[in-house]
Amino acid sequence: MSDEELAEQAEKGEPEKGRWSQVEQLLAVVADRVARLEYVLISVNTEHKSKLPPVPEPIRRPGAKPVKAPQKMTDAQANTLFQLINGGAA
């Protein structure tokens, strides 16, 4: 790769489009598990559940699509769900 291509790839930050060796794959698994252990350790030692840290995202791997953010529920969806829960669909 040329210097320009490397710089462009570094800015885009899309590791899922590149190739990783088995060592890099294993290192990503270890990093993900350490991050998860750290999250669990902080979670069990936090008194107020409102102060919990965000759940760590796994490192993106080649061939894997980026994680999509969960969709927000619209007011119409919330009203429909409320009616279903309260027996409105019977």
C-alpha positions in Angstrom: 0.0 0.0 0.0 1.1 3.5 -0.7 1.5 6.1 2.1 -1.7 7.8 1.0 -3.7 4.5 1.0 -2.3 3.7 4.5 -3.3 7.2 5.8 -6.7 6.9 4.2 -7.3 3.5 5.8 -6.1 4.7 9.2 -8.5 7.7 9.1 -11.5 5.5 8.0 -10.8 3.0 10.8 -12.5 0.0 9.2 -10.6 -3.0 10.4 -13.4 -5.3 9.2 -12.2 -4.7 5.6 -8.7 -5.9 6.2 -7.1 -9.3 6.9 -6.0 -10.3 10.4 -3.7 -13.2 11.3 -4.7 -15.8 13.9 -2.5 -14.0 16.4 -4.4 -10.7 15.9 -7.7 -12.5 16.1 -6.7 -14.1 19.4 -5.4 -10.8 20.8 -8.8 -9.2 20.0 -10.6 -11.9 21.9 -8.3 -11.4 24.9 -8.8 -7.6 24.8 -12.6 -8.1 24.6 -12.7 -10.5 27.5 -10.5 -8.2 29.7 -12.7 -5.3 28.9 -15.8 -7.4 29.8 -14.1 -8.5 33.1 -13.3 -4.9 33.9 -17.0 -4.0 33.3 -18.3 -6.8 35.5 -15.8 -5.9 38.3 -16.9 -2.3 38.2 -20.6 -3.2 38.0 -20.6 -5.5 41.0 -18.7 -3.0 43.1 -20.9 0.0 42.2 -23.5 0.8 44.8 -25.7 3.0 42.6 -26.8 1.3 39.5 -27.2 4.7 37.8 -23.4 5.1 37.8 -22.7 1.9 35.9 -20.3 2.2 33.0 -21.4 1.5 29.5 -21.1 -2.1 28.3 -17.8 -2.4 26.3 -18.1 -2.9 22.6 -16.0 -5.7 21.1 -13.2 -4.9 18.8 -14.3 -4.9 15.2 -13.0 -7.8 13.2 -12.5 -8.5 9.5 -15.7 -9.6 7.8 -17.9 -8.3 10.7 -20.2 -5.4 10.2 -20.1 -2.5 12.7 -22.6 -2.7 15.6 -25.8 -0.8 14.9 -27.2 1.5 17.6 -30.5 0.3 18.9 -33.5 2.1 17.5 -35.5 4.5 19.6 -39.1 3.7 20.2 -41.5 6.2 18.7 -44.5 7.5 20.5 -46.8 5.5 18.3 -44.9 2.3 18.9 -44.9 3.0 22.7 -48.7 3.6 22.6 -49.2 0.4 20.6 -47.0 -1.6 23.1 -48.9 -0.1 26.0 -52.2 -1.1 24.6 -51.0 -4.6 23.9 -49.6 -5.0 27.4 -52.9 -3.8 28.9 -55.1 -6.2 26.9 -56.0 -3.8 24.1 -55.4 -6.3 21.3 -58.0 -8.8 22.5 
